[in-house]
């Protein structure tokens, strides 16, 4: 039995998040404005069959396929939101599941740190794959479970505010989003990201 941990469609990839995905993806790179589907399942090895099902069902392109010990995650994208939704439906049908069977995401940590010192920004900039954060700027960190919902949080935050996406980790036991910028913008991004996560329907898992 496959556990549908995360299932989320991004209607329009924002410029920074699309570029971030292009930086970390091992597959075909997404472009700004495309629709994207993230799916996370357990056990991880099942992701191979699930991605095969998605690619054969319609005209979508594979950006990511990650297999970990416990979880597997995939990302597919297309210029056509309809094709992305069709790929998602094919996955659900193959598993005998519905969208409502996904896990409802849970925010684990949610922090805003204002007016960072320069030595801390140096540490953050060393591990990020996106933009940089500068001394005096504000940092927003979100941790969410399941991990793949971090992608939704980052994309919605960018829609809402003029911020910098520093890092998005959307695979593993927990997902994390690091966002930086001016305090007024980070506050707006914080609200948009948390509201997006809280609005996702699904089944509460223990």
N, C-alpha and C positions, 0 to 999 in steps of 0.2 A: 504494500500500500504506500503510495507516494503522498507525502505531506506537503501541501501547497503553502509554503511559508509566506511568500510574497508574490503579488501579481499586480502590477501597476503600469498604466499607459500614460506616457507624457505626451500631451497633445502637440507641443511645439518646443523643440530644444532651443534653449536660449544661447546667445553667442558664447558666453564664458563656459557654460556647462558643456555645450557641444565641443568646444575646443579642449576642455579638460578630458572628456571622454576620448577624443582623438589622441590625446597625449598618452593615456594609459591603456587603450584598447590594443589587443593583439590581433584583432580581426580587421574587418573593413570599417573605415572611419565614418562616423556620422557627420552630417552637415547641419548648419543652423536652419531652424524651421522645420526639420523633419520630425515625424512622430516616432516614438520609441517605446518599446515594451521591455520591462524588466520582470523576470520570473526567478524566484528562488525556491528550491525544493529540498526535501530530504527523503531518501538518502541521496548523496551527491552524485553517484554514478548514473542515476536515472536521467541526468541532464543531457546526456548524449542522445538518447532516444527522443527526448522532448524537443531538442533543437532540430533534429532531423525532421520531425513532424511539422514544425513551424515553417521550415524552409521549403518543404514540399507542398505546403498548403496554399501558398500565395507568393507574391513578389516582394519579399523582404530580404534584407541583408544582415548577416550575422556580424555583430561587433565584438561580442564577448561570449566566451564559454569557459567557466571556471569550475573546477571540481576540487572540493576540499574533502577532508575526511568525513565530515558530517553533512555538509551542505553543497549544493550545486547552484550556480547562477548563470543566467544567460541574458543577453541583450540583443534585440533585433531592431532595425529601424527601416524607414521608408519615407519617400516623399508623400505617400498616400496614407493618411490616417486610417482609411478603410482597410487597406492591406494589413496594417499593423493589428487592427482589431480582429481581422479574420485569422491572422496567425495565432493570436491569443486564444480565440475561440477553438481553433483546431487543437491547441494544447489542452485546453480544458476538456474537450470532447474525448481526446485520447486517454485522459486520466479518469474520465467518468466523474468529473467535478464541475462545480459552478464557481463563478467569481466570489460568491458569498462564503465559499469554503476556505478562502485564504485567511491567514492570520490577521487579526486587527493589530496594527502596529502599536507599540508602546514606547513612549518617550522615557528613556532611562535617566538621562542627564540633560540639562538645559541651562547653559551659563552665558552670561554677558560680562566680559571683563573690560573695563573702560581705561583708556589712556595708558596703554602698555608702555613699559620701559623698553629701551632699545635692546638690552641684552636678551629679553624674552622674545622679542620679535626675531632676533637672529636665530634662536633655537627653532621657532616655528617655521621660519623660511627654509631651514635645512631639510625638513621632511615633506614640505608641500610640493605638489606637482602643478599647481595653478599659479595664480598671481601672488605677489608678495604683500606682506603687511608691514607698515612702517611705524616707527616710534610715535607715540601720541595717539595712534588710532585705536579703535575699539574692536575687540574680538568676540565673536559669537560661536559657541561650540554646542552642537546637538548630538546626542547619542540616542540611537533608536534600535529597537528590535522588532521584527527581523531586519537584517542589515540592508537589504535592497531598497527599502523605503527611504534611505538616505538620498538616493537619486531624486526622488520626488521633492524632498525638502529643499535640496540645493536649487533645483530648477525653478520652483515656486518662489524661493527667496530672491532669485535674480530677476524674476518677472516684476517683483514688487518694489525693488529698491536698487539704487546705484551703489552696489557693493562689489567686493572682490572675493571670488571663490578661491580659497587657498587649497583646500583638500577635501575630497569626498571618498570615503571608504564604504563601498556598498556590497561588501562580501564578508562572510565570516559570522561569528556569533553575534556581533553588534555592528551597526553601521554608524559612521561618524561624519559630521559635516563641520568644516572650519571656514568661517566667513569673517572677513575684515573690512574696515572702512571707517568713515566718519560716524560718530555716535548716532546721529539722527537717522542715518540710513540703515545702520545695523539694527536699530530698534525696530524699524519697519520690517526688515528682512526676518528678524527673530519672530515677529508676530505672524508673518506670512508662512514661514516654514512650519511652525508649531500648529497653526490652524490647518494646514494641508495634511499633516500627519493625523491630527485628531479627527478630520473629516472622512478618513478612509474607513469604509465599512468592512466587516469581516467577523470571524469567529474568535472570541477570546480564548487563548490557549493558556494552560498552566505553565 
